[in-house]
Amino acid sequence: MIIDFRMKPPVPEWVEYGDYNQGRESAIKLLNLKGIEPTQSITYDQVLADMDKLGIRYGVIMGRGGERGSSNQELASFLADHSQRFIGFIGADSETVEGSVALIEQYGRSPLFRGVSLNPAVQQPRIPIGDPAADPIFEACRKYGLPLAITLSGILGLLGDEPDYDYARPSRLVRAARKYADVPIIISHAAWPFVAEAIQTAIYCPNVYLSPDLYLGFPGSSLYVEAANFTLGDRILYGSCFPNVTYDWALEHFRKQSWNEGVLDKVLYQNGAALLNLP
């Protein structure tokens, strides 16, 4: 059994307004991935068939924010009908910290959501990762007992009008992670290419989890596997980034790594189940 900790199903509104279909090609182009075609699964039934074929029991959907075509309300409507297979994280993306907190407050008590998802690069002007100015977001997660998934990768730092490669350095999270030690923090994309730094951050902060998702297989990413075999076996999570890449492509990169005995089972299911209180 598998828990996919980062995927996006074809929520009807997300397909209609372009967010899902754009995702099928955006990562392939942005990351210059060779030899991979966009996923051909574009309906709910097709995606569910893919999941069933590969043994994916749950898909965790990272919400974005309030825009039509990717909103929390659209996600909530979808989850109301499909909560047996999909788990939602509140999309807290906003240009302001206050806006992010308002989104968490709006949906924090909903049983349809089991976490919060944040792309801090959306905030304008950008707040350094882990800066005290963002503490109200961590406070809101603590208030509702929700883990916080933060999207971090070097690519994000290069987007926008003022590229800042160091923006996504995971060590900047240490202050907040230590202050909010009771809030599980998932680093989506595992802060690639700052691989060793992400590992050190997770070792130092026992509430930090790493989800390398599509970056497992990228240059230097074998260190994530070494870290899982060494001491982080309980805090590495599988994620596909579907539909940015196909499920076959994503799973191949995880399964072909040199995991110690039993570690891959933890990565694919047990760690996510413990984090989300699933069977």
Residue pairs with C-beta under 8 A, 6 or more apart in sequence:
1 55
1 57
1 268
1 269
2 54
2 55
2 56
2 57
2 238
2 251
2 268
2 269
3 56
3 57
3 58
3 59
3 60
3 237
3 238
3 268
3 269
3 272
3 273
3 276
3 278
4 51
4 56
4 58
4 59
4 60
4 238
4 239
4 240
4 242
5 60
5 186
5 188
5 211
5 213
5 237
5 238
5 239
5 272
6 60
6 62
6 149
6 188
6 211
6 213
6 239
6 240
6 241
7 59
7 60
7 61
7 239
7 240
7 241
7 242
7 243
8 14
8 19
8 20
8 23
8 61
8 62
8 242
8 243
9 44
9 47
9 59
9 61
9 78
9 82
9 86
10 20
10 41
10 42
10 43
10 44
10 47
11 20
11 74
11 75
11 78
12 74
12 78
13 68
13 69
13 71
13 74
14 20
14 69
14 70
14 74
15 21
15 42
16 69
17 68
17 69
17 70
18 69
19 64
19 69
19 70
20 42
20 243
21 42
23 243
23 244
24 38
24 39
24 42
24 243
24 244
25 38
26 244
27 33
27 214
27 241
27 244
27 245
28 36
28 38
28 244
28 245
30 155
31 155
31 214
33 245
36 245
36 246
36 249
37 246
38 243
38 246
39 242
39 243
39 245
39 246
39 247
40 46
41 47
41 49
41 50
41 243
44 82
47 242
48 85
50 56
50 247
51 57
51 59
51 85
51 247
54 247
54 248
54 251
56 247
57 85
57 269
58 85
58 86
58 87
58 272
58 276
58 278
59 85
59 86
59 87
59 242
60 86
60 87
60 88
60 89
60 115
60 239
60 272
60 276
61 75
61 79
61 86
61 87
61 88
61 89
62 89
62 91
62 117
62 149
62 151
62 188
63 70
63 72
63 75
63 88
63 89
63 90
63 91
63 92
63 113
63 117
64 70
64 71
64 91
64 93
64 117
64 119
65 71
65 72
65 91
65 92
65 93
65 94
65 103
65 122
66 72
66 91
66 94
66 103
68 74
70 91
71 91
72 90
72 91
72 103
72 106
72 107
75 88
75 91
76 88
76 107
76 110
76 112
76 113
78 86
79 86
79 87
79 88
79 112
79 113
80 112
83 112
87 114
87 115
87 276
88 112
88 113
88 114
89 113
89 114
89 115
89 116
89 117
89 149
90 103
90 104
90 107
90 108
90 113
90 115
90 116
90 117
90 146
91 103
91 117
92 100
92 101
92 103
92 104
92 116
92 117
92 118
92 137
93 100
93 117
93 118
93 119
93 122
94 100
94 102
94 103
94 122
94 123
95 122
95 123
95 124
96 123
97 123
97 127
97 133
97 134
97 136
97 137
98 136
100 118
100 123
100 136
100 137
100 140
101 136
101 137
101 139
101 140
104 116
104 137
104 140
104 141
104 144
104 146
105 140
107 113
108 140
108 143
108 144
108 146
109 144
113 146
114 146
114 147
114 276
115 146
115 147
115 148
115 149
115 186
115 276
116 137
116 140
116 141
116 146
116 147
116 148
116 149
117 148
117 149
117 151
117 188
118 137
118 148
118 149
118 150
118 151
119 150
119 151
119 156
120 126
120 127
120 129
120 134
120 150
120 151
120 152
121 151
121 156
121 157
121 159
121 160
121 167
121 168
126 160
126 164
126 167
127 133
127 134
128 167
128 172
129 150
129 152
129 167
129 168
129 169
129 170
129 172
129 173
130 172
130 173
130 174
130 175
130 176
130 177
131 172
132 175
134 176
135 176
135 179
137 148
138 148
138 176
138 179
138 180
138 183
139 180
141 147
141 148
141 180
141 183
142 180
142 182
142 183
146 183
147 183
147 184
147 185
147 186
147 275
148 183
148 184
148 185
148 186
149 185
149 186
149 187
149 188
149 211
150 173
150 185
150 186
150 187
150 188
151 188
151 189
152 168
152 170
152 187
152 188
152 189
152 190
152 191
152 198
153 168
153 189
153 190
153 191
153 192
153 193
153 215
154 165
154 168
154 191
154 192
154 193
154 194
156 167
156 168
157 163
157 164
157 165
157 166
157 167
157 168
158 164
158 165
168 191
168 194
169 191
169 194
169 197
170 187
170 191
170 194
170 197
170 198
170 201
171 194
171 197
171 200
171 201
173 185
173 187
173 201
173 205
173 208
174 201
174 204
174 205
176 185
177 185
177 201
177 205
177 207
177 208
178 205
180 207
181 205
181 206
181 207
182 207
183 207
184 207
184 209
184 275
185 205
185 207
185 208
185 209
186 208
186 209
186 210
186 211
186 237
186 275
187 198
187 201
187 202
187 208
187 209
187 210
187 211
188 211
188 213
188 239
189 211
189 212
189 213
189 214
189 215
190 198
190 210
190 211
190 212
190 213
190 215
190 224
191 197
191 198
191 201
191 210
192 198
192 212
192 215
192 218
192 220
192 221
193 218
193 219
193 220
195 220
195 221
195 223
195 224
196 223
198 210
199 210
199 223
199 224
199 227
199 232
201 208
202 208
202 209
202 210
202 227
202 232
202 235
203 227
203 231
203 232
206 235
208 235
209 235
209 236
209 237
209 271
209 275
210 224
210 227
210 232
210 235
210 236
210 237
211 236
211 237
211 238
211 239
212 221
212 224
212 236
212 239
213 238
213 239
213 240
213 241
213 250
214 239
214 240
214 241
214 244
214 245
214 250
214 253
215 221
216 224
216 225
216 253
216 254
216 257
217 253
222 257
222 258
224 236
225 257
225 258
225 259
227 236
228 236
228 259
228 260
228 263
228 266
228 267
229 258
229 259
229 260
229 263
233 260
233 263
233 266
233 267
234 266
234 271
234 274
235 271
236 266
236 267
236 271
237 267
237 271
237 272
237 275
238 254
238 267
238 268
238 269
238 272
239 250
240 247
240 250
240 251
241 250
242 250
254 264
254 267
254 268
255 264
257 264
259 267
272 278
273 279
